[in-house]
């Protein structure tokens, strides 16, 4: 299953571990936002989700 990761601000996402159990096809690092990205940076998150979804067509 194609997987996308959006890593916001100071949250820790370990790509090596994510890729061991997922098919990571998109990895995006954002310099702002945090654990509650949907509340803190909704436009950034929505844009990233749209771009990922479009790539699956």
SULDA-V580184 format. One record per residue. RES is the residue in one small letter. BURIAL is # if it has 16 or more other ideal C-beta (glycine too) atoms within 10 Angstrom, else .. Layout:
RES/BURIAL
RES/BURIAL
//
This chain:
x/.
x/.
x/.
x/#
x/#
x/#
x/#
x/#
x/.
x/.
x/.
x/.
x/.
x/.
x/.
x/.
x/.
x/.
x/.
x/.
x/.
x/.
x/.
x/.
x/.
x/.
x/.
x/.
x/.
x/#
x/.
x/.
x/#
x/.
x/.
x/.
x/#
x/.
x/.
x/.
x/#
x/.
x/.
x/#
x/#
x/.
x/.
x/#
x/.
x/.
x/.
x/#
x/.
x/.
x/.
x/.
x/.
//
